[in-house]
Amino acid sequence: MKKEIILPIGNIGSGKSTLAKQYAKKGYIVISRDSFRTMIGGNNYIFDLKIEPFIKKATIKTLETFLKGGYNIFYDETNVTKRLRSSTIKLGKKYGYKINAIILKKLSKEESVNRRMNNPHGKFSKKTWEFIWEKFDFIYEEPSKKEGIDKIGRME
């Protein structure tokens, strides 16, 4: 079995979760903090800064558990900076995984936010999602093989 982690890289509304569904059909385990936020909310998306550190820990622990089991992983996060990618890459390498990054097409703020409003994560306003999009756009760092990524692809 090819041990592989797929790291989608893209802002909100860029199609990461849609791509995750395609990989899930291929047998990949999809791991995301959004899933934990929905789970702890009893199937309602909950975002609470007080519990975010626990969600991050739970996500990393879940990732490591599946890596130990040898499963292929789709890590459904924005992954827009080296820092955001680093713990996933480090764990993947620890367990002998290939890391494949997929850079998703950069959409306009308007298109991304409209997509998010059609598939909301919580009850955030359009203005809040615009702010989040701008934040991720501002901090974006192009992925590099120097980070430990084995292959970098681009979806257009």
N, C-alpha and C positions, 0 to 999 in steps of 0.2 A: 504494500500500500504506500502511495506517495504521501508522506506527511507534509501538509501544506497549510499555511495560514494566508488567507486572502485579506489584505488591508485595503478597503476602499478608501479613497481620499477625496473628500468633497464637502462642500458647505451644506447647510440645511436645504432640504428640498431638491437635492441634486440627483436623487435616484438610488441612494445606497440601500435603503430597505427594500426597494423593488428588486434590485440586484441580489440582495440577500435571499429573497424567496426563490430565485432561480438556482442559487447554490444549494439551498435547503433541499430542493427537489433532486439534486445530485448526491445527496447524502451528507453534505457539510453540516456541522453544528453551527448555528448562528448564535453569537453571543453579543449582547448589547446592554448598556446601562438603561436604555429605554424599556427593555423587557423587564428589568427589575423594578423600574418606576411604575410600570403597569401592574406587575404582580403584587407589589406591596399596597397598591391602591385598590385591590380587589377588582382588577380589570379596568380601573380608571387610572389614567396617567397622573402621577403625583410628582411634583418637583418641589423639594423642600431643602434649602441650603443646609439645614441642620443634619439631615440624613445623607446628603451627598457623599461624605467621606466613607460611610458604611456601604453605600451602593458601589462605589469604586472598588473597595476591598472585596466585596462579594463577587463583583464581575471578574476581578483578577484571579480570585480563588477558583471560581468556576472555570475560567480559561485554563488554569493550571491543571485542574482535575481532568478535563477533557484531553489536554496535551499528554498527560501521563497515560491516558487510555489509548493514545495513538490516533485520535480522530482528526479529520480535516476540519478546519475552522474558518468561518467567515466572521471577522471581527467588525461588527456594524457600528462604527463610530465615525466622527468626522475625520479623525487622524490627520488634521491639517498642519501639525507642527512636529518637529523632531521629538520634542518632549512628550507629546501625546502618543506618539508611535513607539517610543523607546521601551517601555515596560513590556509591551506585547512582543516586540522583536527580541528582546533579551530572553524572555521566557521561551519563545519559539526556538531560539538557538540552543538553549539549555537542553531541550528535548529533541534536538536533531531535525527541526522543521525547516522547510524552504519558506521564505517570506516573499509573497508576491503582492506588490502594490498595484492597484488599479486607480488611476487618476480619472475621476468622473468629469464630464463636460462642465465647464464653468457656465452657469446660467446667470442671467441678470438678477439683481436683487428682487425686482418685481416678480419675475417668473418663479423664483425660488420661494418667495414668501407666499405667493398665491397658491403654490403647490402645498405648502405647509398649512395654510388656512383651510384647504380642502381635506387635509388629513391631519387634523390638529393633534398635538402632543400637549395635553393639558388645556387650560382655558386662557392661554396668553393672547394678548391683543396683537393686531397686525403690527403696531408700532414696536412692540417687544420683539417680535420675530425679525423685523427690519434691523433693530439694534443688534440682535444675535448674529444675523447674516453679516452685518458690517464688521462686527468683532472678529468673526472667523475669517472674513476676507482680508482684514488688516494683518492678522497674525500668520497667515498662510506661508508655509515654507515648502518649496518644491522637494519631493523626496529624492534621496540619493542612495546609491549602492553603498556608499561609505557608512551609512547607518546600519548596515547589515541586511538590507533588502537584496534579495537574489534577482528579482525580475521586476521591472517597472513597465506597466502597460498604460495605455490611454484610451478611454472611451470617448468617441466623438458623436 
